[in-house]
Each structure stands twice: as C-alpha cells, then as structure tokens.
C-alpha cells in the first residue's frame, strides 16, 4: 500500500524428525535445520523488519551440557545480523576444534545453535519501543528442563490488562504488562502446575526425582496446558512455543484471525505463517501444506509424534482479509488469484468514472504490491475493449472493408508503468513545507505516455491515511496533465482500528473517518459526534461481551460513494489541476474475491471478538478527548 503501516509478524517452527547424523549423510551438513530456518525467515521478511529472533533446542543432552540457544537482533537487517552472528560463533568453534568436522555427536554436544527443534520470528513492533528486549522469541528460564519455555507469536490481545490482573491474582509478579510477557507467564504458570502434578503422581508410584524426569516429558499433556492458559485470551493469535525437554506447539485463535500452515514428511515437521514459504523452502506441493484449523494446536512431542488438538471451541471463521489483499506474499496460488479477482471486480465502477472510454485511458498501479490486482483490472478492461470492438464491427459490418476492420482490431488497451519509487528520502528537514516538498518527489513519473485528453486510472492495494497519496502520488501524477485521475483501492474503506496485530490503532489516522466527520459537520449533524461519545463513555465499565460498537453511527448517515467523493476532495489541493475521483472496493466484492478470509472488521466494524468493540469505542473516546494514546 502507498501508506506505510506496520503490521503482522511471522513465525517459523522446524522439528527435525531424524538424528542429526541423517542430515549430515543425506544433505552434507548437520546444520540442515539452521540453514532451512534462515530461508524460512528470509522468505517471510515481508512480515516484519523491525527485529528478528531465533531459538533452538537440542534433545537428550546430559546435565551440565547447554541445550538452549537464542539470538535476537534489531539491526537494520535483523535476519542477516542474527545468522551472521550464528555463523561467526559456529565457525569459531569449528576452527578451534577441527576434530568436530566429521563427528556430528561432537558438533551437537559443543557447537551452539544446531539442534532438532528450531523457532524463528520476524517482527513489526506495534506497541512499545523497538528494543531487543521486545523481540521474540521470549525465554522463561527454569532449572527444571520441563519448565523452560520459549514463546514467539504473531498476535495482539485486546484484554491484556485483564490477563495481567489474573496473573497477579494467581500470586505472580509480572515484570511488565506487554501481552507477550502476559501470555508467556500464563502458559508458564499452567506448565509449572502440570509438571508438579505429574511429578507428584510419579513420586507416589515410587520413582525418584532423577527417574521421574524422562517420564514427565512423556506424560506432560500440552493440550491441557494450552486449554487452561488460553481460556481468557481475547485477540488474534498464532502462538508458537518450545518446552526445554523437546515438546513444542503452535496454537491458532478460535476465529482464525492470524494465519498458520503446516507440512510434515518423514524428515521434518514445519509450521509457518505463510504457505508458499513452506512450499519453496521444502519443495512441497500445494496440496501437502495444510492450514491449521482455528482454535486448534499442532502439538509435537519430544518423541516426534504429532497431533492436532482442539484447544478452544472454534468461532465463526474470520480470517484476516488483509492477509489476502496485501500482507501475505502474492506467490501463494490462491492469494494470487484472489488479488486478480479484487482488481477485476472493480472494473464496472472504473468504467462509470471514465464513461467507458477505454481508448483515452491509461491504466497503471502504485506501489509494486498492487501489481497483481492491476492484472485483474486490466483483464476486465481488455474484456470491455473486446466487447466495444465487437459491437463496432457488428454496427458497421455492412460497410467495413479490410482496412476498417484492421483499424478496429488494432485498438489496444493502454497500460503503462507510470510511477517508480526512486529512494526513501530521509526527512532530515523538520520544517513542514520543506519536508512536504521532499516527500512529493519520492516517486519518479514516466513522461510522454499520458495526453491531456486521457484519463489516468491507478490502482493501490488500499488507502489508509491518504498521506502519501496527497503529498506525493497525486501531486506527481498531476504533472502528467491528464484530464482526470482515478485512484482505485482494491480494499474497501478502512474505517475502524485493528486490534489483532496490524498497526492501525487511531481513528483520526483514517482518511475515511476524517471524511465522515467532515460530512457530519457540513450537513449539520455534529450532534452525532457527541452522542456517540456519550454512548461510548456509558459502556466503559461494561463487560466486553456487552459492549456495542457505536462508532458505526458516525458513518451511517452517508453512502459509501459520498464518503469516497469526500475523500477525493481531501486528497486534492489547489495545486492539482486534473479532476480527482476515488473508487473503493465494495465489501460484498471483497467477500466474493476472498471467500475463505471474511475478517473485515477494519471495513465494517464487525469485530470477531468481544474485545474489539471495546477497543473501537476507546479509540473514539481518545479521538474526542484529543488523547493520542493507543486504544489497546
């Protein structure tokens, strides 16, 4: 999208099912898992570039031998930084101990990071400072192997304060209120409890503490721990965890908001946030990579046995539609077709705005991530042009000669690469007018392909704030002097905050919200703003499942088209000579294009969890009171 927003995170879990010697013999290295994890993280770097983390566990290590390794980074290129450090450390050990080169047992015993169980994470920071302490995986240490817990996730909880208070009621003293810490401590509490209960039973059976250790690993019920820990969670999440003795899990929220896919063969079990990543790195077929069902967890025991367990009762599936529109890599077979369909479904509205004049219209896209939806839009435009040519041939068939027929058939759709992002300019000048002038030149424009009699249609993934459009893109496009600029969004109007992992937290940031408020004022309906404010305040002490999203009333008096027309006016200033219009995707068409991902709360205000309504009302209260804090 043209507006930069931070979003999502990505997870990767790899469990090697064979001894390390197997990978050394077959693939030439015992570092097979580390190498694959590097690829998995790089292939998901689109999901997070603020930080990255890696953790590994070695199975069946003797007391006194290190079995957990972790590395995290917030460097400019964190994935490369992590693995550069890992490689440096491994090379140092191997260089100092050449006898390790062909002895995998010695490598496992003495070389850090290699192991049978690996967890990777890429992060976009949506809350708090972007320090290395905020980077996953998080580690909860204990001298009992079974109680060591490593957690990483793609998630955001709406009720973190409630979860924090429950931990305090349990007698804990969490070091901070961040949802990652809260979630990890909740799992950790029930892990500690489960280990203690299993040991108590083993003690009654006559086992010593030393004898009990391997039996605890066998008997530990990970699914039961997760059921208890996640009972009160409200949010979107894909949560991955490693236990020190070698069990692991990935848990998905009951609404399926955040994505998770898995693959298993006789060598590995792999879980990741995106399907094509697994396909590429492990050369897996599309049909062999499966989606983890909402409310379920994949649990991998130390023995290597795997199971899919229902942890929480699944809700109505509301998988995030932004994954399909923008966030996930477009190389997924289904996502690619869905993005094309998003573009195709926009074409009827585009034709209205250009009076069906495809001959005098140039079609393009910005930014590069909108290219796939552009292909779909162009295919629909080509179908319209073919229809126009057929109609003209039929209308003139009695008079057409060869030259006339060739003239009609030679008409082609005009598609061009109009905008090219040159550099990410540094805003080293703080004075507004100077900075705005720099921002206006972020994109280079292709001259000589648009005439003054042309419409210029340009498609974007979505229009969130509209800042880049107003200060850069539309100013840049106007230099081409088209008759009309039509900005097309493959996503519907973003009207409400996201509270499940995407950094869209403040109502006033959304150009659709600003447009609706301006329309209320223009139509003498300002009283609705105070009315909604009072209704939101009245629900502050309500339970989450009793809260109603009253912010919908801000938009209710107006049609989608009225708000889009107002947005077009907000995007244009006196320096822009061409007419500007804005077209947004319809929610119904979004559902047609992405039938498996119906999570649309940022467009409709229909939140899949009870905490979502509390967040949107709090965001409105913050807006009215001029409070710039986040609503969650």
N, C-alpha and C positions, 0 to 999 in steps of 0.2 A: 504494500500500500504506500501511497505517496507520503502520508503522515507516519512518522516513525513512532511506533509504540513498542514497549517491551512486553514480552508475552511468554507464557509457557515455560517449560523446562523439558529436558529429555533424559530418559533413563535407559540403561543397558545392563542386563544381567546375563552372565555366561556361567554355566556349570559344566565343567568337563566331566564326562562320564567314564573316561578311561584313565589309567595311570599315566603320569607324565611321560614315562618311557614310550608309551604307544605313539604319542605325538612326535617325539624325537625320532622314532623309527620311520613313521609314515610321512611326516612333514619336514623333517630335518632339524627340528628345534623343540625344546621343552618350553619355549616361550610362546607357543602357539596361542594360548589364551590371551596373553598380554598383547600380542600383535593384533588379534581379532578385536579386542576391546578398543584399541587405538582406532581401528577402522570404524567400529560401531559409533564411537563418539564423534569422529570427524564427519561421518555421514549424517549426523544429527546436529551439527554445529549451528544449523539454522534455527534451532530451538533455544539456543542460549549462548551468549558470547560474553557475559559479564564474569563468568567463572566456570570452573570445571573441577571435578574431583574423581578420584579412583581409589578403590579399596580392593584388597584380595585376602583370601583366607586359605591357608594350607591345611589339608586334612591330616589327621593322625600323627601330629607332631608330639614328641616327647616333652614332658615337663622341663621347663628351662629353655626350650627352643622357641624362637619367635615364630608366631603363626599368623599374625595380622600385620598387614602393611597398608598405609594410606598416604595419599599425596593429593594436595589441593592447590589451586592457583587462581589468582585474579589478575594475572598478567594480561597484556593487550591481546595475546593469542594464547589463552589459558590451556587449551588442549595440547598444543605443541610444547608449551612450557612444562606441563606435567610429564609428558613422555620423554622430553629431553632430560629432565631430572632423573626419571626412572632409568633411562638408558645409561646415563652417566654413572649412576650408582652400580648398576649391573656390570658395566664394563670395568669399573674399578675392582670389583670383587673378582671377576673372571681373570683380569690381568694379574692380580696379586696371587691368584691361585690357579695356575694353568691346569692343574690336575682335575679341576671341575669340568673341563671342556667336554669330555665324553662320558662323564659319570652323572647321570640325572639324579641319582639319590643324593649325591653331594650338593648338586645345584639346589634341589628342593630344601635341603637342610640349611644351607648357608647363604643362598642368593635371595635377596628380598624381592617382593612383588610377584614372583611366579607362584602359582597356586591353582587349585582346582575350582575355586569359587571366586568370581570377579564381579565387581559392581562399578559402573561408571555413571557420571551425571554431568550434564551441561545445564547452565543456569542463566536465566534472566532474573535479576533482582527486582521484585515488585514491592518489596517492603523492607525498610531498614537500610542500613549502609551496606555498600558492596565491599565488605571486608572479607578476608579469607575465613574469618570465624563464621560467616554466614553461608559459606559454601558447603554443599553436600559432597560426599556422604558425612553424616554426623556419627560420632562414635560414643557409645555408652560403655565404659570400661568396668570390668569386674575381674577379680582374681579367679572366680569360678568360670571356666571356659564357656559353659552353657549360658551364662548371664551376660556375656559380651554381646552387644547389639550394635549393628551398623545399619543406618537408615538413610535412604535417599528417595526423593519423590518429585512428582510433578503435581502440585496441589496447592490449594488455598482453602483454609477453613473459615467459615463465616462466624463461628461461635468460639473463637479462641479464648476469650475471657471466661466463658462458662467452663471450658475444658481446663483452663488454668485453675479456676476455683475448685473444681472437683479433685485435682491433684493435691491441692492444699488440704482439702477435707480428708484425703487419704493419709495425711501426715507428711507429705513430701514438701520440699522447699525448692521449687524450680528456680534456676538462675535467671530466667527471663521469660517473657510472655509470648515470644515468637511461636508461630504454630508448629514449626519443625521441632523445636525443643519440647513443646507440649505433647505432640503426637508421639515422639520417641519415648518420653517419660511414661506416657500412658501404656504403650506397648511394654516398656521395660518393667513397669510395676507388675503387670499380669504375667510377664515372663518370670520374674523373681518368684512370684507366688506359685506358679506352676512347677518350677524347679524344686522349690521347697516341699511341695506336696508329693511330688514323685519320689524325692529322696526319703521323705517320711515313710512312705509305703515300702520302699526298698529296705529301709532300716528294720522295719517290722518283719521283713522276710529274711533277715539275718545277714544282709550284705554290709560290708564295711564301707566307709566313705570312698576309699580308693576303688573298690569293686563296683560301687554304685555309678561311678562317672560314665562309663560307656552305656550303661543301661538307661540312664537318664536321657541320653541322646536318642535312644531307641523309642522310649515311651513318651517323650515330650509331645503333646498334642498342640501343634502350631495353630491349627484352625480354631481351636477353642480359645487360645490366647488372643487371636485376632478378633474373634466374635466379641469377647469382653472389652477389648481395648477400643474397638471402633463403634461401639454401641451408640455413643452420643455424638459422633462426628457429623457435622453438617458442612458439606462442601463438595468440591470436585477433587478427586484424587486418584492417582496411581502411585501406590506406595510399595517400595522395594526394601527388603530387609535381609540381612545376613546374621545368623547366630554363630558365636565363636566356634562351636563344635562342628559346624558344617551344614546345618539346616538353612534353608532360605525360602523366601516367599515374595510374590508380587500380588498386591491386593488392589482391586478396582472399585470405585464408588458405586453405589446401588443404581444411580441414574446413568452410569456410563459416560459421564461428562468428559473425563480425561481418558485418552486412548491407551491401549496396551495390546500387543500382539506377541505370539509365542510360536516357537518352532522346536521340534525335537526329532533327533535321529539317534543312532546308536552311539554317537560320539559326544554330542552336546545337547544341552537344553539352553535355549536363548529366549530372552524376553526383551522387548524394546518398545519405545513409544510410537514407532512407525514401521509399517510392514516392508516397504521397499528396501529399508536399511538391512533387514534380516535377509531378504532375497539376494541383495547384492553381495553382502559380506560372506554369506554361507552358500551362495549359489543354489538357493532354494526355489522351488516352484511356487507360484502364486497360491495354488490350492493347498500347499503344505504349511503355509503360515496362517495361523488361526487367530481370531480376535478373542481376547479374554472376556468372558461374559460379565456384565455389570453385577456388582455385589459379590463376585467370586474371587477367589485367590488361587493362583498356582502355587503349590507347596512342593518343594524339593527336599526330601530328607537327605541326611548325611549319606545314607546308603545309595543314593542316586534314584530312588523310586520317586515318581512324580504323581500328583493328583490335583484335580480341580475341585475345590471345595466351596460350597455356598457359605459365605460369611454373614452377609446381611441380605434380607429379602429384597430382591430387585424391585425398583420402582419403574414407572413408565420411562422407557429409554429416551434420554435427552442428550445424546452425544453432541459435543460442541460442533456447530456448523462452521465456525471459523477455521477449524482444522481443514475443512474441505475447501473453503474459499481461499485461504491464504497460508496458514501456519505450516501444515504438513507439506513435505516435498511432493511436487506435482508428478513425480515419476511413478507413483502408485497407479496401477492400471485403472482402478475405479475413480480415484480422485481426478485423474487426467480427463476422463470422460465427463465427470460431473462439472468440472470447470468450463469445459467447452459448452456444456448444456446451459450453464449460467449465462454465457455470452449469447448463445442462440436465442434464449428466451427473452432477452432484452430487445431483440431486433424490431418487433412490432412497434414498440414505443419510440425507438430511434427513427423509424420510418415516418412516424407522425411529425416528429420535430424537424425533419428535413424535407417534409412534403413529398416523400417518396422519390426525391431527386437524387438517385444514386450516381448519376453521371457527373454531377457537380458536388461530390462529397469525397473527402479524403478520410480514410479510416486509419487510426493508429492506436497506440497504447502507452501507458506510463503507470508505474515503473515496469521493469522487466518481468516481475512476478505476475503481471496481468496478461502476459503473452498468450497463455493457454485459453483464457476466456475470450481474448481477442480473436483467436482462430475460430471459436464457435460463433462469435458475432459475424465474422467475415463470411463463414459458410452460409449463414442465414441471409446475409446481404447478397451473396452470389446467387442464391436461390431466387431472391426477389428480382435481381437483374435478369436472370434467365427467364423469369415469368414476363418481365417487361419486354424482353426481346421477342419472346414467343407471341405475345399479344400484338406487337407491332408487325410481325411477319403476317399474322392472320388478318390484321386490319388492312394490310397493303398487298395481300397476295395476288390480287388481280393485276397490279401494276408493277410488281417487283421484277427487276432484271437481276442478272448475276452481280453487277456492281452494287446495286442497292442491298441485296441480300448480304454480300460481304461486309458492307458498311454496318449493317445492323449486328451481324455476328462478331464484328471486331470490337464492339463495345466491351470494355473490361472494367472490373472493379478497381478502384484506386486505393491501394494500401501503401503506406509509407512508414519508415522509421523516422518519426518526427522529432522525438526528444531523446537526448543521450545525456546521461548523468556524467558530468566531467570529473569533478572532485568533491569530496566532502569538505566544504570550506570551514575553516575554523572561525568562530565568532570572536575574534580577538579584539574587535572594536565593540565596545559596550553601548555606545550611543545609538539609540533605536534606528534613526533614519539611515545611518551608515551601515548598520548590521543588516537592515532590510534590503539595502542595495546589493550587499554581498549575496544574501540568500536568493535574490532574484536571478542570480547568474549561476546557480548550482547546475542547471541543465543547459546544454548546448541545443540549438534548434537547427533543423535541416531547412535551409532556404531553397527557394526556387521550385518547390513541388506543390505549393498551395496558391491558388489565384484569388483575387479579391471577390470573385463571384462564387467561391467554393464555401461549402460547409466543412468544418473540421470536427470529426467525431473522435473522441479519445476516451478509451476505457481504462478505469482504475479498478483495483481489487475492492476497495472500499474507501469511503470518505468519512474519517473520524472527526478530526478537529477542523479540517479545511485550511489549516495554516499554510501548509506547503503549497496547496492549490492557489490560494490568494496571493501569497507573497512571492511565489516563484513560477509555478507552472502556467497559470493563466496569463500572467504578465509576459512570460516567454512566448506562449502561443500567439498572443495578440500581435507580436512583432511580425508575424506572417501575414497579417491583414486579411484574415478570412472574413467572409460575410457573417458567419455565425460559428460559435464554439459550443459544441455539445459535449458536456462531461458526463460520462456514463459510469455508474458504480455497479459492479457485479454483485455487491451485497446490498441489502436494504438499509434504510436509515438507522444509524446507531443512536438509540435514544436513552438507553439505560446503562448503568455501570455493570461491569463484570466483577464478580466476587469469587471466581473459581480458578484464578491463575493468570488472567490476562490483565495487563496494567491499564485498565480503563476504569478509573475509580471516581472521577469527579464529573458531575453533571454539566457544569459550566464549560467543560472542555469540549463537549459535543456540539458541533455546529447545528445539528438538528434540534437540540434543546434550546440553543440560543435563538434559532429561527422561530420556534414555537412561542417562546417568551415574548419576542418582539411582536409576533402576530397578536398575542393576547393584549398587549399594550395598544397596538394600533386599532384593535376592534373594541376597545373599551371594556375588556374582560380581565383587567388586572386583579379584580377581587378574587378570581380563581386561584391566583398565586398564594394569597394569604389564607384562603380557605383550605387549600392543600397543605400548607404549612401547619395550620392548626390541627388538621386531621392526623398528620404525621406525628406531631407532638403528643397527641392524645394516646398514641399507641406505644410510646417509649417503654412503658412498663408491662406491656402485653407479652405473653409467651409467643415464641416465634411462630407457632402454627396458628395463632390468632391474628397475626398482622396482615393487613391488606396493602397492596401496592397502590397508593393513592396518586402517585406521580403520573399514572396513566391519564388523569384528568387534565393535565397540562396540554396534552396532545389532542384530547377528544374533540374539541370544537372544530378541528381542521382536517381536511383531507390530506392524504399523502402528497398529492400534487401541489396543494397550497404551500405546504412546508418546503417541498423541493423548489418551488418558484422563489420562496423567500430566501432559501439557501443560495440560489443563483445570484440574488441581489447582494447578499452578504459577501459573496466571493468576488464581486466586481466593484472596482472603484472608478473614479472619474478618468483615470489614465487609460482604461480599457475601452477601445472603440467598438470592437465587434459585439454583437448580441451574444449573451451567455445564457445557456439553459443547462439544467442538471436533471439527469434521469437516474432513479434508484431502482434496484431490483424489487419486485413485489415479494412479500413473504411467502405467498402461495407458490410462486415460481421457484423460490429457494427450496421449498419442500419437494417440489417436483424434481428438481435437479439433484438434490442430496437426500433421498428418501430414507437413508439409514441414520442420518445425523440431523435430528429435528430439534436440537438445542438452539433456541432462538431468543433467549431472554434479553439479550442486548438490543434486539429489534422490537420485541413485543412486550417486554416486561413480565412475561410468564416464567417466573423462576422455578427451577425444578426442585429446589429445597426450600424449607420454611425460612431459613436464614436469609435468603435472597431478598425477600420483601422488607425485612428489617434493614438490610444494607441500603436499598434504594431509597427508603424513607429517610434514613440517616443522612444519605448524600444530599437529599433535598433540603433537610434542615440545615446542613452545613452551608449549602448554597445561599439560602435566605439570610442566614446569620453572618455571611462573609467569612466563614471558617474554612480555611484551605486544607484542613486535615483530611485524611482518607476516611471513608465510611466503614472500614473494617481493618 
